[in-house]
């Protein structure tokens, strides 16, 4: 595991005393990030839907960082005004922000493309627009500070290979991928800018989104494993933080992604991996 000293030497934004804002911070990957960063000496702003879970997460992080180094802000990231208020409170409390993790997300499946418009909109408002709202609220101030900064947006492999099952989620995470790629380009071309954007692509992770699981499945990583991997990837300078898990290796992920883009290059049917005429070819490709 990459040590805290190695991380903080390579990444000044994660220096002790700096400030991390984490949306979706009350559970899963977000809470794991808050705990690890608090242990590294950062001040933590936890944003999530208000309630007992946020209160419990705040207490847990405060036992590591101290009460004065943790701020909880009840926030619905789908609402731009609430994310603006989050930024106001973070900057008022701590004077600056060096890490923004746009991590909040939901996975409830609204169904087919022609069903449940309101549920589709709600999912997209959280998973995609929540990221946009975070960037709009924080990046101008982070740029104006002129200090090193990091933005990590949580995507998904489902936003790349787009498997059948939850189309709305795939659409939202495809949007996060494209948005974060464009954000990284814009930031590196910003005169005097010292902020880098990165796309976190977790594998199978046991979080609040894990369906029908009351304990961690054997194939899943923990949130803590994802954060350890993320920090090592940030030290390497990776933009695409592609996490494996206990079922899928990086080689498997690379082949699945290569096959997905091959649908366009080879002019195969959409989602040919699951098409009856191409299933055998995909299986042979994975074994090659």
C-alpha positions in Angstrom: 0.0 0.0 0.0 1.2 3.5 -0.8 2.2 5.2 2.4 0.8 8.5 3.6 4.2 10.1 3.3 4.5 9.0 -0.4 1.0 10.3 -1.1 1.4 13.7 0.5 4.9 14.2 -1.0 3.5 13.5 -4.5 0.2 15.3 -4.0 0.5 18.6 -2.2 -3.3 19.0 -2.4 -3.6 16.1 0.1 -1.2 17.7 2.6 -2.1 17.7 6.3 -4.4 20.7 7.2 -5.9 20.9 3.7 -9.6 20.4 3.1 -11.5 17.6 1.4 -15.2 17.9 0.4 -16.9 14.6 -0.2 -20.4 14.2 -1.5 -22.1 10.9 -0.7 -19.8 10.9 2.3 -22.1 9.2 4.8 -21.5 5.6 3.5 -19.5 3.4 1.2 -16.7 4.8 -0.8 -17.3 8.3 0.4 -17.1 7.4 4.0 -14.0 5.3 3.4 -12.4 8.3 1.7 -13.3 10.6 4.6 -11.8 8.2 7.2 -8.6 7.7 5.3 -8.1 11.4 4.5 -8.9 12.4 8.1 -6.2 10.0 9.2 -3.8 11.8 6.9 -4.6 15.1 8.7 -7.0 16.6 6.3 -10.1 18.5 7.4 -13.3 16.9 6.1 -16.6 18.3 4.8 -19.1 15.5 4.6 -22.1 16.1 2.3 -25.0 13.7 2.1 -28.8 13.6 2.6 -29.4 14.7 6.2 -30.4 12.2 8.8 -29.1 9.6 11.2 -26.6 8.1 8.7 -24.9 11.5 8.1 -24.8 12.1 11.8 -23.2 8.7 12.5 -20.7 9.2 9.7 -19.7 12.6 11.1 -19.2 11.2 14.6 -17.1 8.4 13.1 -14.8 10.8 11.2 -14.6 13.2 14.2 -13.1 10.4 16.3 -10.2 10.4 13.8 -9.9 14.1 12.9 -11.4 15.8 15.9 -14.7 17.7 16.1 -13.2 21.0 14.8 -11.9 19.4 11.7 -15.2 17.9 10.5 -18.1 19.7 9.0 -21.4 17.9 8.0 -23.7 19.7 5.5 -27.0 18.1 4.6 -27.0 18.3 0.8 -29.1 17.1 -2.1 -26.6 17.3 -5.0 -29.4 17.3 -7.5 -30.2 20.8 -6.4 -27.7 23.4 -7.6 -28.6 25.8 -4.8 -27.9 23.2 -2.1 -24.5 22.5 -3.6 -23.8 26.2 -3.8 -24.7 26.4 -0.1 -22.3 23.5 0.5 -19.5 25.4 -1.1 -20.3 28.5 0.9 -20.2 26.6 4.2 -17.0 24.8 3.3 -15.1 27.9 2.4 -16.5 29.9 5.3 -15.5 27.1 7.8 -12.1 26.3 6.5 -11.0 29.0 4.1 -10.3 26.8 1.1 -10.8 23.4 -0.5 -8.1 21.3 -2.1 -9.9 18.1 -2.9 -13.5 17.7 -4.2 -14.9 14.2 -4.5 -18.1 14.2 -6.5 -19.1 10.8 -5.2 -22.9 11.0 -4.5 -24.9 8.5 -6.5 -28.0 6.3 -6.6 -28.5 3.0 -8.4 -32.3 2.5 -8.2 -33.4 1.2 -11.6 -36.3 3.2 -13.2 -36.8 0.6 -15.9 -37.1 0.7 -19.7 -36.3 3.7 -21.9 -40.0 4.5 -22.3 -41.0 4.1 -18.6 -40.9 6.2 -15.4 -39.8 9.6 -16.7 -39.7 11.1 -13.2 -37.5 8.3 -11.8 -35.2 8.5 -14.8 -34.9 12.3 -14.3 -34.2 11.9 -10.5 -31.4 9.4 -11.1 -29.8 11.6 -13.8 -30.2 14.7 -11.6 -28.2 13.0 -8.8 -25.6 10.9 -10.7 -24.8 13.3 -13.5 -26.1 16.8 -12.6 -24.8 16.3 -9.0 -21.3 16.2 -10.5 -21.9 19.2 -12.7 -23.2 21.2 -9.8 -20.2 20.3 -7.7 -17.8 21.5 -10.4 -19.8 24.7 -10.9 -19.8 25.5 -7.2 -16.2 24.7 -6.3 -13.9 25.0 -9.3 -14.0 28.8 -9.8 -13.0 29.3 -6.1 -10.4 26.6 -6.3 -8.8 28.1 -9.4 -8.9 31.6 -7.9 -6.9 30.3 -4.9 -4.1 29.4 -7.2 -3.1 26.3 -5.1 -2.8 22.6 -6.1 -6.2 20.9 -6.2 -7.8 17.6 -7.1 -11.3 16.8 -8.4 -12.3 13.1 -8.4 -15.6 12.3 -10.0 -17.1 8.8 -9.4 -17.9 7.0 -12.6 -18.6 3.3 -13.3 -17.5 0.6 -15.6 -21.2 0.5 -16.5 -20.7 3.9 -18.1 -18.1 2.4 -20.4 -19.4 -1.1 -21.3 -23.1 -0.2 -20.7 -24.4 -3.7 -19.9 -28.1 -4.4 -20.0 -29.9 -4.2 -16.7 -30.0 -0.5 -15.6 -29.9 1.8 -18.6 -30.6 5.0 -16.7 -27.5 4.3 -14.5 -25.4 3.5 -17.5 -26.5 6.8 -19.2 -25.7 8.8 -16.1 -22.2 7.3 -15.7 -21.5 7.6 -19.4 -22.2 11.3 -18.9 -19.9 11.5 -16.0 -17.1 9.9 -18.0 -17.5 12.4 -20.9 -17.9 15.3 -18.6 -14.8 14.5 -16.5 -12.7 14.0 -19.7 -13.7 17.4 -20.9 -13.2 18.9 -17.4 -9.6 17.5 -17.3 -8.9 19.0 -20.7 -10.3 22.4 -19.7 -8.4 22.5 -16.4 -5.0 21.7 -17.9 -5.5 24.5 -20.4 -6.6 27.0 -17.7 -3.8 29.7 -17.4 -2.1 29.3 -14.1 -4.4 26.5 -13.1 -3.1 23.9 -10.7 -6.1 21.6 -10.5 -6.3 18.1 -12.0 -9.5 16.1 -12.6 -9.7 12.3 -12.4 -12.3 9.7 -13.1 -12.8 7.1 -10.4 -14.0 3.8 -11.9 -14.8 1.4 -9.1 -15.2 -2.3 -9.7 -17.7 -4.4 -7.8 -17.7 -2.6 -4.4 -19.8 -3.3 -1.3 -21.5 0.0 -0.7 -25.0 1.4 0.0 -25.8 0.8 -3.7 -25.1 -3.0 -3.4 -28.4 -4.6 -4.1 -29.8 -7.5 -1.9 -26.6 -7.8 0.2 -26.4 -7.3 3.9 -22.8 -8.4 4.1 -19.9 -8.0 1.7 -20.1 -10.6 -1.2 -16.8 -12.5 -1.7 -16.3 -10.9 -5.1 -16.6 -7.3 -3.9 -14.0 -4.9 -2.7 -14.6 -2.8 0.3 -14.7 1.0 0.1 -11.4 1.1 1.9 -9.7 -1.0 -0.9 -11.1 1.3 -3.5 -9.7 4.4 -1.7 -6.3 2.8 -1.3 -6.2 2.0 -5.0 -7.4 5.5 -5.8 -4.7 7.2 -3.8 -2.0 5.0 -5.4 -3.4 5.9 -8.8 -3.4 9.6 -8.1 0.3 9.4 -7.1 1.0 7.7 -10.5 -1.0 10.5 -12.2 -3.6 8.2 -13.6 -6.7 10.0 -15.1 -8.7 6.8 -15.4 -8.6 5.2 -12.0 -9.8 1.7 -13.1 -10.3 -0.5 -10.1 -10.3 -4.3 -10.2 -12.1 -6.3 -7.6 -12.1 -9.9 -6.4 -13.9 -11.2 -9.5 -12.6 -8.9 -12.3 -8.9 -8.3 -13.1 -7.7 -5.4 -15.1 -7.0 -7.7 -18.0 -10.7 -8.8 -18.0 -11.9 -5.2 -17.8 -9.6 -4.1 -20.6 -10.9 -6.9 -22.9 -14.5 -6.0 -22.1 -13.9 -2.4 -22.9 -12.0 -3.2 -26.0 -14.9 -5.4 -27.2 -17.4 -2.6 -26.4 -15.6 -0.1 -28.6 -15.1 -2.8 -31.2 -18.9 -2.8 -31.7 -18.5 0.5 -33.5 -15.2 -0.3 -35.3 -16.5 -3.7 -36.5 -20.0 -2.5 -37.1 -21.5 -5.1 -34.9 -25.0 -4.9 -33.3 -25.3 -2.6 -30.3 -24.3 -4.5 -27.1 -23.1 -7.4 -29.2 -21.6 -9.0 -26.1 -25.1 -10.0 -25.2 -26.4 -10.6 -28.7 -27.1 -14.3 -29.5 -25.2 -14.1 -32.8 -22.0 -12.8 -31.1 -21.9 -14.4 -27.6 -19.6 -17.2 -28.7 -17.2 -14.8 -30.4 -17.1 -12.7 -27.3 -16.4 -15.7 -25.1 -13.5 -16.7 -27.4 -12.2 -13.2 -27.4 -12.1 -13.2 -23.6 -10.2 -16.5 -23.5 -7.7 -15.4 -26.1 
